Amino acid sequence: MDRLIYTAATGAKHILEKQATTSNNLANVGTTGFRAQLDIFRSAPVQGPGLPTRAFVVDSTAGADFSAGALQVTGRDLDVAVKGDGWLAVQMPDGSEAYTRNGSLQMSPNGMLQTASGQIIAGEGGPIAIPPDATVTVGADGTISTISNVDQPAAANIIGRLKLVNPPAADMVRGDDGLFRMKDGNPAPADAAVQVAGGALEGSNVNAVDCMVDMIALARSFDTQMSLLKNAENNAAKAAQILAMN
């Protein structure tokens, strides 16, 4: 028996999954440092009875688009943008490390440097504490310096350095929280060649126009699968009528 209904239903299911990925990318077109998720379709042969021309379609996650987004100058002291390849390391509550390109940093109530979502920023010597009443400056190499706003004249005081890493993209995987991690679970080594720009943020690398075009194409593909399901229903009805006549 030709199992057209199963192949069409599988295609429709995975089209909806890819549509969800595209919608998520489009929703994050304004998210700082966001990396677009890439999905691809691949064919899978049907096992069992049926015509050899039939094949399932499967939506498989290929990874992320690691191309850089546009830099936007903000002038804010705690804004940091990674220039070129590289990542900011953050310390997770369980002690593990994760990596982000979102350099919109802030201070916690106790003065710890953290991300906008509350993760502690990892320094090369551990977490970085910002003293009160101080102006913060981020150097190109990730060095954090402060100048007291109380004691005048005041000299710059280096209090730490951001841990900047640049592991191969193939060794990284995106987590459910949007942060990237090493596939083997080990922390990536610091890379002194990674440079940052203070007072700037990196925008999302999502192309809104491409996402809209993909959503239209996926909607048309879904309509095609629905038409195939309708044809399978009609074929089954006609076959039942012929069998009933006999």
Rosetta blueprint (number, residue, H / E / L):
1 M L
2 D L
3 R L
4 L H
5 I H
6 Y H
7 T H
8 A H
9 A H
10 T H
11 G H
12 A H
13 K H
14 H H
15 I H
16 L H
17 E H
18 K H
19 Q H
20 A H
21 T H
22 T H
23 S H
24 N H
25 N H
26 L H
27 A H
28 N L
29 V L
30 G L
31 T L
32 T L
33 G L
34 F L
35 R L
36 A L
37 Q E
38 L E
39 D E
40 I E
41 F E
42 R E
43 S E
44 A E
45 P E
46 V L
47 Q L
48 G L
49 P L
50 G L
51 L L
52 P L
53 T L
54 R L
55 A E
56 F E
57 V E
58 V E
59 D E
60 S E
61 T E
62 A E
63 G E
64 A E
65 D L
66 F L
67 S L
68 A L
69 G L
70 A L
71 L E
72 Q E
73 V E
74 T L
75 G L
76 R L
77 D L
78 L L
79 D E
80 V E
81 A E
82 V E
83 K E
84 G L
85 D L
86 G L
87 W E
88 L E
89 A E
90 V E
91 Q E
92 M L
93 P L
94 D L
95 G L
96 S L
97 E E
98 A E
99 Y E
100 T E
101 R L
102 N L
103 G L
104 S E
105 L E
106 Q E
107 M E
108 S L
109 P L
110 N L
111 G L
112 M E
113 L E
114 Q E
115 T E
116 A L
117 S L
118 G L
119 Q L
120 I E
121 I E
122 A E
123 G E
124 E L
125 G L
126 G E
127 P E
128 I L
129 A E
130 I L
131 P L
132 P L
133 D L
134 A E
135 T E
136 V E
137 T E
138 V E
139 G L
140 A L
141 D L
142 G L
143 T E
144 I E
145 S E
146 T E
147 I E
148 S E
149 N L
150 V L
151 D L
152 Q L
153 P L
154 A L
155 A L
156 A L
157 N E
158 I E
159 I E
160 G E
161 R E
162 L E
163 K L
164 L E
165 V E
166 N L
167 P L
168 P L
169 A H
170 A H
171 D H
172 M E
173 V E
174 R E
175 G L
176 D L
177 D L
178 G L
179 L L
180 F E
181 R E
182 M E
183 K L
184 D L
185 G L
186 N L
187 P L
188 A L
189 P L
190 A E
191 D L
192 A L
193 A L
194 V L
195 Q E
196 V E
197 A E
198 G E
199 G L
200 A E
201 L E
202 E E
203 G L
204 S L
205 N L
206 V L
207 N L
208 A H
209 V H
210 D H
211 C H
212 M H
213 V H
214 D H
215 M H
216 I H
217 A H
218 L H
219 A H
220 R H
221 S H
222 F H
223 D H
224 T H
225 Q H
226 M H
227 S H
228 L H
229 L H
230 K H
231 N H
232 A H
233 E H
234 N H
235 N H
236 A H
237 A H
238 K H
239 A H
240 A H
241 Q H
242 I H
243 L H
244 A H
245 M H
246 N L
